[in-house]
Amino acid sequence: MCDQDHFDDDLKDFERRGLVTRRQFGVMLGAGVAMMLPGVANAATVTESEVTITTPDGTADCYFVHPSRGHAPGILIWPDIFGLRPAFRQMGKRLAESGYAVLVVNPFYRIQKAPTAAAGTATAIKDLMPLARSLTEATEFTDAKAFIAWLDSQPSVNTHRKIGTQGYCMGGPMAFRTAAAVSERVGAVATFHGGGLVAATENSPHLEAAKSRAKFLVAIAANDDERAPNDKVTLKETFAKAKLSAEIEVYEGAAHGWCPPDSSVYNEPKAERAWSRLLALYGKAL
């Protein structure tokens, strides 16, 4: 967590870039937000920017961060229902410091620019459901294609290497469908406490993902597994049938939402294990 000495500097930076209001920042700190993630050994110097990406449906406000030198494999991050915010910028920056060119998107750009959760992770889910319901399988495919095309247009992205994508909560199905939408480019897919990965429909995200050529990491919260114990079995069987590599694990003791550092159930030891498995996946697949 950031200490008081850094409060004013952090707040001024976030306000300057339009990332968070003073009230939101205070709410985050009051909730005990872990503002600082563990450091990266031999971290690359990175370049950060707020970018606007044109899609068939409008313009999306996103955060892009990449090593300042050379070109790196691209990564597309789909946030949870609380949207693009400081915690996900920190997660993206940490990944860039590990050697990747990272795009963190605002999936709700059609309706509202980030921040889209008025009180951060303290925002009531019911207040965010209209945003979530505005997204469909069609918008997920359209956005995946637009965002990956944008990544491939950047000089900092190595287009000779595959792209990775990762999603959290509602971003999990989006990451799965990204693999299907741009199967020739996506080499790795990771989901963390993904919601709705398995459905009893022909267009279920897990069935769409099985059409890809990617390698998968599926990290499941213990309480999600309690609610849907057969999902992990279905995922394992589906990926095995498709002859796709998939690491599927229930994180015992980790509640839904355990990975983002601003979550009320953030579990650093479990989040760090998930992070290490993510880096292992990208190291092999990209």
C-alpha positions in Angstrom: 0.0 0.0 0.0 1.3 3.5 -0.8 2.3 5.5 2.3 1.2 9.0 3.1 4.4 10.5 1.6 3.3 9.3 -1.8 -0.4 10.1 -1.5 -0.2 13.6 -2.9 2.1 12.7 -5.8 0.0 9.6 -6.7 -3.2 11.6 -6.5 -1.9 14.5 -8.6 -0.7 12.0 -11.3 -4.0 10.1 -11.4 -6.0 13.4 -11.5 -3.7 14.9 -14.2 -4.3 11.9 -16.5 -8.1 11.8 -15.7 -7.7 8.3 -14.2 -9.4 8.8 -10.9 -11.1 11.6 -8.9 -10.0 12.7 -5.4 -13.0 11.0 -3.9 -12.3 7.7 -5.7 -8.7 7.8 -4.6 -9.7 8.4 -1.0 -12.3 5.6 -1.1 -9.6 3.3 -2.4 -7.2 4.1 0.3 -9.9 4.0 2.9 -10.7 0.4 1.8 -7.1 -0.6 2.3 -6.1 -0.8 -1.3 -2.7 -2.2 -2.0 -1.5 0.6 -4.2 1.9 -1.0 -4.8 2.4 -4.4 -6.3 5.6 -6.4 -5.7 8.5 -5.2 -7.8 9.9 -6.9 -10.9 13.4 -8.2 -10.8 15.5 -6.6 -13.5 12.5 -4.5 -14.5 12.6 -3.0 -18.0 12.2 0.8 -18.3 8.8 1.4 -19.7 6.8 4.0 -21.6 3.2 4.7 -20.6 0.4 6.5 -22.5 -3.3 7.0 -22.6 -4.5 6.1 -26.1 -7.6 6.3 -28.1 -8.4 3.4 -30.4 -10.9 3.6 -33.3 -13.3 0.6 -33.5 -16.3 -0.1 -35.8 -18.5 1.1 -32.9 -16.6 4.3 -31.8 -13.4 5.2 -30.0 -12.1 3.3 -27.0 -10.0 4.9 -24.3 -7.2 2.6 -23.2 -3.9 2.4 -21.4 -0.8 1.3 -23.3 2.6 0.5 -21.7 5.6 -1.1 -23.2 9.4 -1.4 -22.8 11.1 1.8 -23.8 13.5 0.0 -26.0 13.0 -2.7 -28.7 9.8 -4.4 -29.5 8.0 -7.0 -27.4 5.1 -9.5 -27.6 1.7 -7.8 -27.3 -0.7 -8.5 -24.5 -4.4 -7.5 -24.4 -5.9 -7.2 -20.9 -9.7 -7.3 -20.3 -10.5 -5.9 -16.8 -13.3 -7.0 -14.4 -16.7 -5.3 -14.1 -15.1 -2.3 -12.2 -13.3 -1.4 -15.4 -10.1 0.4 -16.4 -8.7 2.0 -13.3 -5.4 2.5 -11.4 -5.1 -1.1 -10.2 -5.2 -2.4 -13.7 -2.8 0.2 -14.9 -0.4 -1.0 -12.3 -0.9 -4.6 -13.3 -0.3 -3.7 -16.9 2.8 -1.7 -16.1 4.2 -4.6 -14.1 3.7 -6.9 -17.0 5.4 -4.4 -19.3 8.4 -4.3 -16.9 8.5 -8.0 -17.4 9.1 -7.5 -21.2 5.6 -7.2 -22.8 3.7 -4.5 -24.7 0.5 -4.2 -22.8 -2.9 -2.7 -23.8 -5.5 -2.4 -21.0 -8.9 -1.6 -22.4 -12.1 0.1 -21.2 -14.7 -2.4 -22.4 -17.5 0.1 -21.7 -16.2 2.8 -24.0 -19.5 2.7 -26.0 -21.3 4.2 -23.0 -18.7 5.9 -20.8 -15.0 6.7 -20.6 -13.0 5.4 -17.7 -13.3 5.5 -14.8 -16.6 3.7 -15.1 -17.1 2.6 -11.4 -17.8 5.8 -9.4 -16.3 4.4 -6.1 -13.9 1.9 -7.5 -14.3 -1.6 -6.2 -16.7 -0.2 -3.5 -19.2 0.5 -6.3 -22.3 -1.7 -6.0 -22.4 -4.4 -8.7 -26.1 -3.5 -9.4 -25.0 -0.1 -10.4 -22.6 -1.6 -13.0 -24.9 -4.1 -14.5 -26.2 -1.8 -17.2 -22.6 -1.4 -18.5 -22.0 -5.2 -18.4 -25.3 -5.9 -20.2 -24.3 -3.6 -23.0 -21.7 -6.1 -24.1 -22.5 -9.1 -26.3 -20.6 -11.9 -28.0 -20.7 -9.7 -31.2 -19.1 -6.7 -29.4 -16.5 -9.0 -27.9 -15.4 -10.3 -31.3 -15.5 -6.8 -32.8 -13.4 -5.3 -30.1 -10.9 -8.2 -29.9 -10.2 -7.8 -33.6 -9.9 -4.0 -33.4 -7.6 -4.0 -30.3 -5.3 -6.7 -31.6 -5.0 -4.9 -35.0 -4.1 -1.7 -33.1 -1.4 -3.6 -31.1 0.0 -5.0 -34.3 0.3 -1.5 -35.7 2.6 -0.3 -32.9 6.3 -0.2 -33.5 6.9 -1.5 -29.9 5.0 -4.7 -30.7 6.9 -7.7 -32.1 4.5 -9.0 -34.8 6.6 -12.0 -35.4 5.6 -13.4 -32.0 2.1 -14.4 -30.8 -0.1 -12.2 -28.8 -1.4 -13.0 -25.3 -4.7 -12.1 -23.7 -5.9 -12.2 -20.1 -9.2 -11.5 -18.5 -10.6 -11.1 -15.0 -14.1 -11.9 -13.8 -16.3 -10.8 -16.8 -13.1 -10.3 -18.8 -12.5 -14.1 -18.7 -15.1 -14.9 -21.4 -13.7 -11.9 -23.4 -10.3 -13.4 -23.3 -11.6 -16.8 -24.4 -13.5 -15.2 -27.3 -10.5 -13.1 -28.3 -8.7 -16.4 -29.0 -11.5 -17.5 -31.3 -11.8 -14.1 -33.0 -8.1 -13.8 -33.9 -7.0 -17.3 -33.6 -4.0 -16.8 -36.0 -2.5 -14.2 -33.7 -3.4 -15.3 -30.1 -0.9 -17.8 -28.7 -1.8 -17.7 -25.0 -5.0 -17.0 -22.9 -5.2 -16.6 -19.2 -8.3 -16.1 -17.0 -8.5 -15.3 -13.3 -11.7 -15.8 -11.4 -13.4 -15.7 -14.8 -17.2 -15.5 -14.7 -19.3 -17.3 -17.2 -16.6 -19.3 -18.9 -18.9 -22.3 -19.3 -22.5 -22.0 -20.4 -25.1 -24.5 -21.8 -25.2 -22.9 -25.2 -23.6 -23.6 -28.5 -21.7 -20.3 -28.3 -20.4 -20.8 -24.8 -17.0 -19.0 -24.3 -15.2 -22.3 -23.6 -16.5 -23.8 -26.9 -15.4 -20.7 -28.8 -12.0 -20.8 -27.2 -11.6 -24.5 -28.1 -11.6 -23.4 -31.8 -8.3 -21.6 -31.3 -4.7 -22.6 -31.3 -3.7 -21.1 -28.0 -2.4 -22.4 -24.7 -4.5 -21.7 -21.7 -4.3 -20.9 -18.0 -7.5 -20.9 -16.1 -7.2 -19.9 -12.4 -10.5 -20.5 -10.5 -11.5 -19.0 -7.2 -12.4 -21.5 -4.5 -15.9 -20.1 -4.0 -16.6 -20.1 -7.7 -15.6 -23.8 -7.8 -18.0 -24.4 -4.9 -20.9 -22.9 -6.9 -20.1 -24.6 -10.2 -17.9 -27.7 -9.4 -18.4 -29.2 -12.8 -17.0 -26.2 -14.8 -13.4 -27.3 -14.2 -14.2 -30.8 -15.4 -15.9 -29.4 -18.5 -13.0 -27.1 -19.3 -10.5 -29.9 -18.9 -12.5 -32.3 -21.1 -13.1 -29.6 -23.8 -9.5 -28.5 -24.1 -8.3 -32.1 -24.0 -10.6 -33.0 -26.8 -9.4 -30.1 -28.9 -5.8 -31.1 -28.1 -5.1 -27.7 -26.5 -2.6 -27.2 -23.7 -4.5 -26.0 -20.6 -3.5 -25.5 -17.0 -6.7 -25.4 -14.9 -6.4 -25.0 -11.2 -8.7 -24.1 -8.3 -7.0 -21.7 -6.0 -7.9 -23.0 -2.6 -8.5 -20.2 -0.1 -8.8 -17.5 -2.8 -12.2 -15.8 -3.2 -13.6 -14.5 -6.4 -11.7 -11.3 -7.3 -8.5 -12.2 -5.4 -6.0 -10.9 -8.1 -6.5 -7.1 -8.5 -4.7 -5.2 -5.7 -7.7 -2.9 -5.1 -10.1 -5.8 -4.4 -11.5 -6.3 -0.9 -10.5 -9.9 -1.2 -7.1 -9.4 -2.6 -4.9 -12.3 -1.6 -1.3 -11.4 -2.3 0.2 -15.0 -1.9 -2.4 -16.5 -4.2 -2.2 -13.5 -6.6 1.5 -13.9 -6.8 1.2 -17.6 -7.6 -1.3 -16.7 -10.3 1.1 -14.1 -11.6 4.0 -16.6 -11.7 1.9 -19.0 -13.7 0.9 -16.2 -16.1 4.6 -15.4 -16.8 5.3 -19.1 -17.2 2.5 -19.4 -19.8 3.7 -16.3 -21.7 7.3 -17.5 -21.6 6.3 -20.7 -23.3 3.6 -19.6 -25.7 4.7 -16.2 -27.0 
